[in-house]
């Protein structure tokens, strides 16, 4: 029997080879079906270009599009620089150096990830605006009048870049640190033996080996910034997301909103293609299986002080100061944080986050491993389209899901009424299952990119060796590959869980009736300028994310093969 016409030639001959070929083909088809299902909401957005545009689209094209492109490009460029420096520098320092406070910074540096960007924007606006505490104190001390001095405007594109950098650098930090922990000491020892300094070893050896993780973390941070609405809207920065929301809700023009979302997808797709094209055929996996404890470069004097400051700045301004301000506002408002109302919101948030994280990471492992075993182009294309959902605002994905679900529910209800005289109601629309599906579409890129980066560091010779020893695909994955990827898999779980906790637009639109979350409550209060009241659910979002952040950080630290991560 000949091999399937998909470019795969089974090893060996006979019935066993044919069975292996069929299993691979069935796995590839299943992966294609899963990726295709997750691609439907994104394809629904792209379909908007097939519909005729009205006068509103012509106005957007002539008057607003150049501004959207310019602001979005500057936002991406400067945020990318910020998260790159903050994430890579702090990951290297806490992983490879010894200085006072290093053990604390290992988990403190992750904490800003638990704070929604729009909440941080509200807090800093209240703190730094003309009537805020900083400028009021400055006028009291100097005796200057309101118009006698200049002060940076937080409500600006520069302010949005600062907020995004402070909140999103942990994406790069987490993945880069996991990559540093998984690196072999042998290559670093060889670099030092050849006369390289610690700095040269970092720049020439460790950094290139961690490049897939760095690129993945940066891409995730930038896609989060591109899809953000609350921060840029509050700061008055016209971007694609604000244009999408304005077209959808203010102008009641879903075609223009869909076309703007399509251009945003194109923007992200070009960035991802450039990164993968530039990477080319380079390999980033280890060439040795000898892995021992990492060295620690002891820093003294001004170097230790500089390392401490570099790690302390993002923690202070990205977490400690905003949380301190929220605690102050919470104390003023005197909300009861353990009231039945807030405990219910906390339970809803944990339930959705946990289920969505497990489902998203499971789907990502299945897709990534299927592509690793049989990288046929239809599955790869469908997977890439599905992973673009991270750059689409949650409300667009929600509507893209609700329209076909509502149509199916209505058609089923009409058929049951006509045939049996009973009503099915809404079986899928407005259910937790539909909301979980929206979360998976929205955050698939978070888990998929993390898992693929980890797969990229494992040589395919590991798979070949397991097959030679008689292990099947499932056993190879469970007994060989998954243990090597434990740190990255747990990182993906953490990222999806925390992102779901903070997700707002999709939750607002698709949640079941009377099923609120902490993010919904915080946004409702903050959008009404009731910041003191919004501090309570915001603090609970941060608090709910602290425990998994700390536990998974410790697990990632200990996941290093052949030695302790600390």
Secondary structure by P-SEA (a helix, b strand, c coil): ccccccccccccccaaaaaaaaaaaaaaaaaaaaaaaaaaaaaaaaacccccccaaaaaaacccaaaaaaaaaaaaaaaaaaaaaaaaaaaaaaccccccccccccccccccccccaaaaaaaaaaacccccaaaaaaaaaaccccccccccccccaaaaaaaaaaccaaaaaaaaaaaaaaccaaaaaaaaaacccaaaaaaccccccaaaaaaaaaaaaaaaaaaccaaaaaaccccaaaaaaaaccccccaaaaaaaaaaaaaaaaaaaaaaaaaacccccccccccccbbbbbcccaaaaaaaaaaaaaaaaaacaaaaaaaaaaaaaaccccccaaaaaaaaaaaaaaaaaaaaaaaaaaaaaaaaaacccaaaaaaaaaaaccccccaaaaaaaaaaaaaaaaaaaaaaaaacccccccccccccaaaaaaaaaaacccaaaaaaaaaaaaccaaaaaaaaaacccaaaaaaccccccaaaaaaaaaaaaaaaaaacccccccccccccccaaaaaaaaaaacccccaaaaaaaaaaaaaaaaaaaaaaaaacccccccc
